[in-house]
Amino acid sequence: MPYVNVRVVGKLTKEQKQQIAKEISETLLKVANKPKDATYIAFDEVQGESWAVGDKLLG
């Protein structure tokens, strides 16, 4: 059972999440032969002020 965690700075729309989930699950089916109904995908939307690259906050 694959578990995929997608972390992004900012917000995604419901439609964007749906498209990302579709493409990830289709890729796992095609490449790793993992059924879509056994693939779990979680979305973490992080505020820029809670994420830094080096010493610079992204928000």
Rosetta blueprint (number, residue, H / E / L):
1 M L
2 P L
3 Y E
4 V E
5 N E
6 V E
7 R E
8 V E
9 V E
10 G L
11 K L
12 L L
13 T L
14 K H
15 E H
16 Q H
17 K H
18 Q H
19 Q H
20 I H
21 A H
22 K H
23 E H
24 I H
25 S H
26 E H
27 T H
28 L H
29 L H
30 K H
31 V H
32 A H
33 N L
34 K L
35 P L
36 K H
37 D H
38 A H
39 T L
40 Y E
41 I E
42 A E
43 F E
44 D E
45 E E
46 V E
47 Q L
48 G H
49 E H
50 S H
51 W L
52 A E
53 V E
54 G L
55 D L
56 K E
57 L E
58 L L
59 G L
